[in-house]
Amino acid sequence: MKKILGNKKAIAVFVLPAFLLYLVFVLFPIVYNIVISFYRTNLMEPGEFVGLKNYVNLFQDSIFQKALKNNLLLVVGSLIAHLGLALIFATLLFKKVKGNKFFQTIFFFPCVICGVAVGLLWRFVYHQEFGLVNQFLGLLGKNEAMRAWLGDKDTALLCIIIVVMWQYVGYHMIIQLAAMKNIPESLYEAARIDGAGSWMQFKSITFPLIKHILRIDAVLIITGSLKYYDLVAVMTNGGPNHATEVMSTYMFYQGFRTLKYGYSAAIGVVLLLLCALSVVISNHVLKTEAIEY
């Protein structure tokens, strides 16, 4: 085995199949998408090279501007829930409370359900006629607060953000909890001997030692929030009046409904750049040094 691992040709043979798959299904589509974004084409006839015109039109497009704003609101809402709330829940469960495993399972369960099923479920929850939200408000005698939650442009996006928070908070809680469990117990014992309370232990030990995981988690949260499609498509399909439009749904609309593939590709490139930028920003904000125990 050592002889094989020391042979560069043998390593290349083992790596080559995975690299070819990556080249064909990841790198080539990215490059092709970038190229297409400089053309006006519907893929049924020869494309016309228009340079940066698709990008210029994109940033003058009021619907795209609304979609970008909605994506940024999704990012903020996801960061609050999936870094903030998930960190609080992980810290509570890290203290070995009664029913620890049960609560971990309950929190994690929603994220194993596919986005389409979650979207359909919550459409019924928010339904104007028989939805649980309006039924509950009716029981409380708050009939004036009842409304078509997904049909109201003032509440539709907030409803989707709440669903996103509910679905993935457990996933990120488990990631952060796993990071906490890797911290040696001896550090906490020494802190308790020195008289440090729960807050000081979290501030001086837990948070600094899981910061590198929080950085990775933040990248997952931001890039995931920028790429949301299935949940939005099922719950509102970008409506009402584009109030819940996000870049992925607008990209689908331009590409497969209006057949403006060049314009749709330009949206994809902007989405790619935003995801790459989020990685750079997250690495800078949550910059950490190597940890040795």
C-alpha contacts under 8 A as a table, 3 or more apart, distances in Angstrom:
res1	aa1	res2	aa2	distance
1	M	4	I	5.13
1	M	5	L	6.19
2	K	5	L	5.07
2	K	6	G	6.07
3	K	6	G	5.14
3	K	7	N	6.37
4	I	7	N	5.15
4	I	10	A	6.16
4	I	11	I	7.41
5	L	8	K	7.42
5	L	10	A	7.32
5	L	11	I	6.53
7	N	10	A	5.36
7	N	11	I	6.39
8	K	11	I	5.02
8	K	12	A	6.13
9	K	12	A	5.02
9	K	13	V	6.29
10	A	13	V	5.12
10	A	14	F	6.48
11	I	14	F	5.27
11	I	15	V	6.13
12	A	15	V	5.07
12	A	16	L	5.75
13	V	16	L	5.34
13	V	17	P	7.63
14	F	17	P	6.82
14	F	18	A	7.96
15	V	18	A	5.65
15	V	19	F	6.13
16	L	19	F	4.99
16	L	20	L	6.05
17	P	20	L	5.18
17	P	21	L	6.32
18	A	21	L	5.17
18	A	22	Y	6.16
19	F	22	Y	4.97
19	F	23	L	5.99
20	L	23	L	4.91
20	L	24	V	6.08
21	L	24	V	5.21
21	L	25	F	5.90
21	L	26	V	7.82
22	Y	25	F	5.42
22	Y	26	V	5.22
22	Y	27	L	6.53
23	L	26	V	5.66
23	L	27	L	4.85
23	L	28	F	5.85
24	V	27	L	6.44
24	V	28	F	5.44
24	V	29	P	7.34
25	F	28	F	6.47
25	F	29	P	6.39
26	V	29	P	5.65
26	V	30	I	6.33
27	L	30	I	5.23
27	L	31	V	6.26
28	F	31	V	5.20
28	F	32	Y	5.97
29	P	32	Y	4.99
29	P	33	N	5.88
30	I	33	N	5.14
30	I	34	I	6.31
31	V	34	I	5.15
31	V	35	V	6.30
32	Y	35	V	5.07
32	Y	36	I	6.13
33	N	36	I	5.11
33	N	37	S	6.21
33	N	265	A	5.52
33	N	266	A	7.90
33	N	268	G	7.53
33	N	269	V	7.34
34	I	37	S	5.22
34	I	38	F	7.25
34	I	265	A	6.80
34	I	266	A	7.24
34	I	269	V	6.30
35	V	38	F	5.79
35	V	39	Y	7.52
36	I	39	Y	5.37
36	I	40	R	7.96
36	I	41	T	7.91
36	I	261	Y	7.40
36	I	262	G	5.28
36	I	265	A	6.29
36	I	266	A	7.96
37	S	40	R	7.78
37	S	54	N	6.87
37	S	261	Y	7.68
37	S	262	G	4.46
37	S	263	Y	6.22
37	S	264	S	7.46
37	S	265	A	4.80
37	S	266	A	4.65
37	S	269	V	7.68
38	F	49	F	5.99
38	F	50	V	5.73
38	F	51	G	4.81
38	F	52	L	6.09
38	F	53	K	7.52
38	F	54	N	6.80
38	F	262	G	6.54
38	F	266	A	7.70
39	Y	47	G	5.79
39	Y	48	E	5.31
39	Y	49	F	4.35
39	Y	50	V	5.29
39	Y	51	G	6.83
39	Y	54	N	7.77
39	Y	262	G	5.30
40	R	47	G	5.56
40	R	48	E	5.14
40	R	49	F	6.37
40	R	50	V	6.43
40	R	54	N	7.78
40	R	260	K	7.16
40	R	261	Y	7.34
40	R	262	G	5.16
40	R	263	Y	7.18
41	T	44	M	7.60
41	T	45	E	7.01
41	T	46	P	6.93
41	T	47	G	4.45
41	T	48	E	6.51
41	T	260	K	6.30
41	T	261	Y	5.86
41	T	262	G	5.65
42	N	45	E	6.70
42	N	47	G	7.46
42	N	259	L	5.19
42	N	260	K	5.47
42	N	261	Y	5.39
42	N	262	G	7.44
43	L	46	P	7.15
43	L	47	G	7.19
43	L	261	Y	7.14
50	V	53	K	5.64
50	V	54	N	7.32
51	G	54	N	7.48
52	L	55	Y	5.32
52	L	56	V	6.28
53	K	56	V	4.96
53	K	57	N	6.05
54	N	57	N	5.20
54	N	58	L	5.95
54	N	262	G	7.10
54	N	263	Y	5.49
54	N	266	A	6.43
55	Y	58	L	4.84
55	Y	59	F	6.42
55	Y	263	Y	7.76
55	Y	266	A	6.22
56	V	59	F	5.60
56	V	60	Q	6.53
57	N	60	Q	5.08
57	N	61	D	6.10
58	L	61	D	5.10
58	L	64	F	6.62
58	L	263	Y	7.56
58	L	266	A	7.75
58	L	267	I	7.56
59	F	62	S	7.75
59	F	64	F	7.06
59	F	65	Q	6.80
60	Q	65	Q	7.80
61	D	64	F	5.34
61	D	65	Q	6.33
62	S	65	Q	5.00
62	S	66	K	6.24
63	I	66	K	5.03
63	I	67	A	6.15
63	I	242	H	6.99
63	I	245	E	7.78
64	F	67	A	4.86
64	F	68	L	6.05
64	F	246	V	7.96
64	F	247	M	6.97
64	F	250	Y	7.27
65	Q	68	L	5.11
65	Q	69	K	6.19
66	K	69	K	5.05
66	K	70	N	6.12
66	K	242	H	7.64
66	K	243	A	7.57
66	K	245	E	7.02
66	K	246	V	7.71
67	A	70	N	5.05
67	A	71	N	6.18
67	A	242	H	7.79
67	A	244	T	7.31
67	A	245	E	4.86
67	A	246	V	4.11
67	A	247	M	5.30
67	A	250	Y	7.33
68	L	71	N	5.09
68	L	72	L	6.31
68	L	246	V	6.36
68	L	247	M	6.17
69	K	72	L	5.12
69	K	73	L	6.28
70	N	73	L	5.03
70	N	74	L	6.18
70	N	157	L	7.64
70	N	244	T	6.63
70	N	245	E	6.85
70	N	246	V	5.93
71	N	74	L	4.95
71	N	75	V	6.22
71	N	225	S	6.74
71	N	226	L	5.68
71	N	246	V	5.63
71	N	247	M	7.03
72	L	75	V	4.92
72	L	76	V	6.30
72	L	226	L	7.55
73	L	76	V	5.10
73	L	77	G	6.13
74	L	77	G	5.10
74	L	78	S	5.93
74	L	161	I	6.12
74	L	225	S	5.88
74	L	226	L	7.65
75	V	78	S	5.13
75	V	79	L	6.06
75	V	221	I	7.38
75	V	222	I	5.59
75	V	225	S	5.24
75	V	226	L	6.91
76	V	79	L	5.18
76	V	80	I	6.24
77	G	80	I	5.21
77	G	81	A	6.33
77	G	161	I	6.33
77	G	165	M	7.35
78	S	81	A	5.19
78	S	82	H	5.51
78	S	83	L	7.70
78	S	161	I	7.47
78	S	164	V	7.13
78	S	165	M	6.08
78	S	221	I	6.56
78	S	222	I	7.60
78	S	225	S	6.93
79	L	82	H	5.22
79	L	83	L	5.24
79	L	84	G	6.85
79	L	218	A	7.25
79	L	221	I	6.64
79	L	222	I	7.40
80	I	83	L	5.79
80	I	84	G	4.96
80	I	85	L	6.67
81	A	84	G	5.30
81	A	85	L	4.73
81	A	86	A	6.26
81	A	165	M	5.62
81	A	169	V	6.20
82	H	85	L	6.01
82	H	86	A	5.08
82	H	87	L	7.54
82	H	165	M	6.95
82	H	168	Y	6.99
82	H	169	V	4.98
82	H	172	H	5.82
82	H	173	M	7.33
82	H	221	I	7.13
83	L	86	A	5.47
83	L	87	L	5.73
83	L	172	H	7.36
83	L	214	L	7.55
83	L	217	D	7.79
83	L	218	A	7.21
84	G	87	L	5.30
84	G	88	I	6.43
85	L	88	I	5.08
85	L	89	F	6.21
85	L	169	V	7.23
86	A	89	F	5.13
86	A	90	A	5.95
86	A	169	V	5.51
86	A	170	G	6.76
86	A	172	H	6.08
86	A	173	M	4.44
86	A	176	Q	7.66
87	L	90	A	5.04
87	L	91	T	6.04
87	L	173	M	6.22
87	L	176	Q	6.67
88	I	91	T	5.19
88	I	92	L	6.30
89	F	92	L	5.14
89	F	93	L	6.18
89	F	173	M	6.60
90	A	93	L	5.17
90	A	94	F	5.89
90	A	173	M	5.28
90	A	174	I	7.06
90	A	176	Q	6.37
90	A	177	L	5.02
91	T	94	F	5.02
91	T	95	K	6.80
91	T	177	L	7.22
92	L	95	K	5.65
92	L	96	K	7.84
92	L	97	V	7.42
93	L	96	K	5.69
93	L	97	V	6.01
93	L	100	N	5.94
93	L	104	Q	7.83
93	L	177	L	7.75
94	F	97	V	7.67
94	F	177	L	6.55
94	F	180	M	7.24
94	F	181	K	7.48
96	K	100	N	6.10
97	V	100	N	5.47
99	G	102	F	5.19
99	G	103	F	6.26
100	N	103	F	5.39
100	N	104	Q	6.28
101	K	104	Q	5.07
101	K	105	T	6.23
102	F	105	T	5.22
102	F	106	I	6.26
103	F	106	I	5.03
103	F	107	F	6.08
104	Q	107	F	5.31
104	Q	108	F	6.04
104	Q	170	G	7.40
104	Q	174	I	7.38
105	T	108	F	5.14
105	T	109	F	5.86
106	I	109	F	5.35
106	I	110	P	7.83
107	F	110	P	6.98
107	F	169	V	7.24
107	F	170	G	4.43
107	F	171	Y	7.68
108	F	111	C	5.97
108	F	112	V	7.44
108	F	168	Y	7.66
108	F	169	V	7.70
108	F	170	G	4.25
108	F	171	Y	5.48
108	F	174	I	7.38
109	F	112	V	5.72
109	F	113	I	7.37
109	F	170	G	7.49
110	P	113	I	5.56
110	P	166	W	7.39
110	P	167	Q	4.96
110	P	168	Y	7.07
110	P	170	G	7.64
111	C	114	C	7.46
111	C	167	Q	5.16
111	C	168	Y	5.42
111	C	170	G	7.18
111	C	171	Y	6.38
113	I	117	A	6.64
113	I	118	V	6.55
114	C	117	A	5.51
114	C	118	V	6.37
115	G	118	V	5.04
115	G	119	G	6.03
115	G	230	D	5.75
115	G	231	L	5.24
116	V	119	G	5.08
116	V	120	L	6.25
116	V	230	D	5.91
116	V	231	L	5.97
116	V	234	V	6.19
117	A	120	L	5.16
117	A	121	L	6.08
118	V	121	L	5.05
118	V	122	W	6.21
118	V	167	Q	7.99
118	V	231	L	7.15
119	G	122	W	5.32
119	G	123	R	6.13
119	G	230	D	7.82
119	G	231	L	5.12
119	G	232	V	7.48
119	G	234	V	5.49
119	G	235	M	5.23
120	L	123	R	5.10
120	L	124	F	6.68
120	L	234	V	6.60
120	L	235	M	6.66
121	L	124	F	5.51
121	L	125	V	6.54
122	W	125	V	4.63
122	W	126	Y	6.06
122	W	163	V	7.45
122	W	235	M	7.56
123	R	126	Y	5.25
123	R	127	H	5.89
123	R	150	L	7.76
123	R	235	M	5.90
124	F	127	H	4.92
124	F	130	F	7.50
124	F	131	G	5.36
124	F	132	L	7.56
125	V	130	F	8.00
125	V	131	G	4.46
125	V	132	L	4.89
125	V	133	V	6.13
126	Y	131	G	4.98
126	Y	132	L	6.65
126	Y	133	V	5.87
126	Y	134	N	7.32
126	Y	148	A	7.27
126	Y	149	W	5.83
126	Y	150	L	6.81
127	H	130	F	5.81
127	H	131	G	4.13
127	H	132	L	7.58
127	H	133	V	7.87
127	H	134	N	7.64
127	H	148	A	6.56
127	H	149	W	7.20
127	H	150	L	7.77
128	Q	131	G	5.89
128	Q	134	N	6.63
128	Q	146	M	7.56
128	Q	147	R	5.96
128	Q	148	A	4.62
128	Q	149	W	6.97
129	E	134	N	7.57
130	F	134	N	7.15
130	F	135	Q	6.61
131	G	134	N	5.65
131	G	135	Q	6.16
132	L	135	Q	4.95
132	L	136	F	5.94
133	V	136	F	5.24
133	V	137	L	6.30
134	N	137	L	4.99
134	N	138	G	6.03
134	N	143	N	7.98
134	N	146	M	5.28
134	N	147	R	7.21
135	Q	138	G	5.01
135	Q	139	L	6.34
136	F	139	L	5.11
136	F	140	L	6.43
137	L	140	L	5.07
137	L	141	G	6.28
137	L	142	K	5.08
137	L	143	N	6.35
137	L	145	A	7.08
137	L	146	M	6.62
138	G	141	G	4.96
138	G	142	K	5.60
138	G	143	N	5.35
138	G	146	M	7.55
139	L	142	K	7.55
142	K	145	A	5.56
142	K	146	M	7.12
143	N	146	M	5.33
147	R	152	D	7.71
148	A	151	G	5.06
148	A	152	D	6.02
149	W	152	D	5.56
149	W	155	T	5.83
149	W	156	A	5.83
149	W	159	C	7.19
150	L	153	K	7.52
150	L	155	T	6.76
150	L	156	A	4.42
150	L	157	L	7.92
150	L	159	C	7.11
150	L	235	M	7.54
150	L	236	T	6.66
150	L	240	P	7.69
151	G	156	A	6.49
151	G	239	G	7.57
151	G	240	P	5.85
152	D	155	T	5.54
152	D	156	A	5.75
152	D	240	P	6.84
153	K	156	A	5.48
153	K	157	L	7.44
153	K	239	G	7.72
153	K	240	P	5.79
153	K	241	N	7.41
153	K	243	A	5.40
153	K	244	T	7.82
154	D	157	L	7.44
154	D	158	L	7.99
154	D	243	A	7.93
155	T	158	L	5.32
155	T	159	C	6.17
156	A	159	C	5.17
156	A	160	I	6.49
156	A	236	T	7.89
156	A	240	P	7.79
156	A	243	A	7.17
156	A	244	T	6.60
157	L	160	I	5.13
157	L	161	I	6.26
157	L	243	A	6.84
157	L	244	T	5.21
158	L	161	I	5.05
158	L	162	I	6.24
159	C	162	I	5.21
159	C	163	V	6.45
160	I	163	V	5.08
160	I	164	V	6.26
160	I	231	L	7.89
160	I	232	V	7.13
160	I	235	M	7.83
161	I	164	V	5.05
161	I	165	M	6.19
162	I	165	M	5.08
162	I	166	W	6.18
163	V	166	W	5.01
163	V	167	Q	6.07
164	V	167	Q	5.21
164	V	168	Y	6.30
165	M	168	Y	5.79
165	M	169	V	5.67
166	W	169	V	5.93
166	W	170	G	7.94
167	Q	170	G	7.27
168	Y	171	Y	5.15
168	Y	172	H	6.58
169	V	172	H	5.49
169	V	173	M	6.06
170	G	173	M	4.84
170	G	174	I	6.17
171	Y	174	I	5.37
171	Y	175	I	6.60
172	H	175	I	5.02
172	H	176	Q	6.24
172	H	217	D	7.08
173	M	176	Q	5.21
173	M	177	L	5.93
174	I	177	L	4.96
174	I	178	A	6.01
175	I	178	A	5.28
175	I	179	A	6.47
175	I	213	I	7.89
175	I	217	D	7.73
176	Q	179	A	5.08
176	Q	180	M	6.35
176	Q	210	I	7.34
176	Q	213	I	7.03
176	Q	214	L	7.19
177	L	180	M	5.04
177	L	181	K	6.31
178	A	181	K	5.17
178	A	182	N	6.66
179	A	182	N	5.36
179	A	183	I	7.20
179	A	210	I	5.85
179	A	213	I	6.77
180	M	183	I	5.53
180	M	206	T	6.59
180	M	209	L	7.92
180	M	210	I	6.52
181	K	184	P	7.74
183	I	187	L	7.76
183	I	206	T	7.58
183	I	209	L	7.24
184	P	187	L	5.90
184	P	188	Y	7.63
184	P	293	Y	7.73
185	E	188	Y	5.36
185	E	189	E	6.35
186	S	189	E	4.96
186	S	190	A	6.14
187	L	190	A	5.25
187	L	191	A	6.26
187	L	205	I	7.51
188	Y	191	A	4.95
188	Y	192	R	6.11
188	Y	201	Q	6.87
188	Y	205	I	7.65
189	E	192	R	5.14
189	E	193	I	6.24
190	A	193	I	5.11
190	A	194	D	6.34
191	A	194	D	5.07
191	A	195	G	6.43
191	A	196	A	5.32
191	A	201	Q	6.73
192	R	195	G	4.98
192	R	196	A	5.18
192	R	197	G	6.94
193	I	196	A	7.44
196	A	199	W	7.92
196	A	200	M	5.62
196	A	201	Q	6.20
197	G	200	M	5.38
197	G	201	Q	6.17
198	S	201	Q	5.14
198	S	202	F	6.23
199	W	202	F	5.13
199	W	203	K	6.04
200	M	203	K	4.96
200	M	204	S	5.76
200	M	205	I	7.86
201	Q	204	S	5.36
201	Q	205	I	5.35
201	Q	206	T	6.52
202	F	205	I	5.53
202	F	206	T	4.59
202	F	207	F	5.80
203	K	206	T	6.41
203	K	207	F	5.72
203	K	208	P	7.30
204	S	207	F	6.82
204	S	208	P	6.56
205	I	208	P	5.81
205	I	209	L	6.12
206	T	209	L	5.40
206	T	210	I	6.22
207	F	210	I	5.36
207	F	211	K	5.89
208	P	211	K	5.25
209	L	212	H	7.25
209	L	291	I	7.43
210	I	213	I	5.29
210	I	214	L	6.28
211	K	214	L	4.88
211	K	215	R	6.23
211	K	286	L	6.76
211	K	288	T	6.83
212	H	215	R	5.14
212	H	216	I	6.67
212	H	286	L	7.22
212	H	287	K	7.55
212	H	288	T	5.98
213	I	216	I	5.16
213	I	217	D	6.05
214	L	217	D	4.80
214	L	218	A	5.89
214	L	286	L	7.59
215	R	218	A	5.12
215	R	219	V	6.48
215	R	282	S	6.04
215	R	283	N	6.34
215	R	286	L	5.47
215	R	287	K	7.64
216	I	219	V	5.20
216	I	220	L	6.43
217	D	220	L	5.06
217	D	221	I	6.13
218	A	221	I	5.01
218	A	222	I	6.08
218	A	282	S	6.55
219	V	222	I	5.30
219	V	223	T	5.99
219	V	278	S	6.58
219	V	279	V	5.60
219	V	282	S	6.32
220	L	223	T	5.46
220	L	224	G	5.80
221	I	224	G	5.19
221	I	225	S	6.06
222	I	225	S	5.11
222	I	226	L	6.25
222	I	275	C	7.45
222	I	278	S	6.67
223	T	226	L	5.12
223	T	227	K	6.33
223	T	275	C	5.27
223	T	278	S	7.10
224	G	227	K	5.21
224	G	228	Y	6.29
225	S	228	Y	5.53
226	L	247	M	7.55
226	L	248	S	7.96
226	L	271	L	7.17
226	L	274	L	7.92
226	L	275	C	7.19
227	K	247	M	7.58
227	K	248	S	6.09
227	K	271	L	7.73
228	Y	231	L	6.91
228	Y	232	V	7.05
228	Y	246	V	7.61
228	Y	248	S	6.63
229	Y	232	V	5.51
229	Y	233	A	5.90
229	Y	246	V	7.72
229	Y	248	S	5.62
229	Y	249	T	5.90
230	D	233	A	5.08
230	D	234	V	6.09
231	L	234	V	5.42
231	L	235	M	6.10
232	V	235	M	5.26
232	V	236	T	5.76
232	V	237	N	5.74
232	V	238	G	6.48
232	V	244	T	7.32
232	V	245	E	7.85
232	V	246	V	7.96
232	V	249	T	7.64
233	A	236	T	5.81
233	A	237	N	3.89
233	A	238	G	6.50
233	A	249	T	6.72
234	V	237	N	5.96
236	T	239	G	5.20
236	T	240	P	7.09
236	T	244	T	7.08
237	N	244	T	7.71
237	N	245	E	7.39
237	N	249	T	7.24
238	G	241	N	7.55
238	G	242	H	5.07
238	G	243	A	6.47
238	G	244	T	4.56
238	G	245	E	3.90
238	G	246	V	6.91
238	G	249	T	6.70
238	G	250	Y	7.84
239	G	242	H	4.52
239	G	243	A	5.42
239	G	244	T	5.56
239	G	245	E	6.57
240	P	243	A	5.44
240	P	244	T	7.06
242	H	245	E	4.83
245	E	249	T	6.36
245	E	250	Y	6.51
246	V	249	T	5.52
246	V	250	Y	6.17
247	M	250	Y	5.11
247	M	251	M	5.90
247	M	267	I	6.95
247	M	271	L	7.31
248	S	251	M	5.01
248	S	252	F	6.24
248	S	268	G	7.82
249	T	252	F	5.08
249	T	253	Y	6.16
250	Y	253	Y	4.93
250	Y	254	Q	6.14
250	Y	264	S	7.96
251	M	254	Q	5.27
251	M	255	G	6.03
251	M	264	S	4.88
251	M	265	A	7.53
251	M	267	I	5.95
251	M	268	G	6.90
252	F	255	G	5.14
252	F	256	F	5.72
252	F	257	R	7.39
252	F	264	S	7.16
253	Y	256	F	5.59
253	Y	257	R	5.02
253	Y	258	T	6.67
254	Q	257	R	5.80
254	Q	258	T	5.12
254	Q	259	L	6.08
254	Q	260	K	5.44
254	Q	261	Y	6.94
254	Q	263	Y	6.90
254	Q	264	S	5.34
255	G	258	T	6.18
255	G	259	L	4.77
255	G	260	K	5.18
255	G	261	Y	4.77
255	G	262	G	7.97
255	G	263	Y	7.50
255	G	264	S	5.04
255	G	265	A	7.80
256	F	259	L	5.17
256	F	260	K	7.70
256	F	261	Y	7.85
260	K	263	Y	5.41
260	K	264	S	6.11
261	Y	264	S	4.91
261	Y	265	A	5.91
262	G	265	A	5.03
262	G	266	A	6.30
263	Y	266	A	5.11
263	Y	267	I	6.61
264	S	267	I	5.19
264	S	268	G	6.45
265	A	268	G	4.88
265	A	269	V	6.27
266	A	269	V	5.07
266	A	270	V	6.34
267	I	270	V	5.16
267	I	271	L	6.19
268	G	271	L	5.00
268	G	272	L	6.15
269	V	272	L	4.97
269	V	273	L	6.19
270	V	273	L	5.09
270	V	274	L	6.17
271	L	274	L	5.14
271	L	275	C	6.26
272	L	275	C	5.18
272	L	276	A	6.27
273	L	276	A	5.06
273	L	277	L	6.01
274	L	277	L	4.95
274	L	278	S	6.08
275	C	278	S	5.10
275	C	279	V	6.54
276	A	279	V	5.25
276	A	280	V	6.61
277	L	280	V	5.15
277	L	281	I	6.20
278	S	281	I	5.12
278	S	282	S	5.95
279	V	282	S	5.21
279	V	283	N	6.11
280	V	283	N	5.25
280	V	284	H	6.24
281	I	284	H	5.08
281	I	285	V	6.05
282	S	285	V	5.21
282	S	286	L	5.84
282	S	287	K	7.85
283	N	286	L	5.45
283	N	287	K	5.43
284	H	287	K	5.13
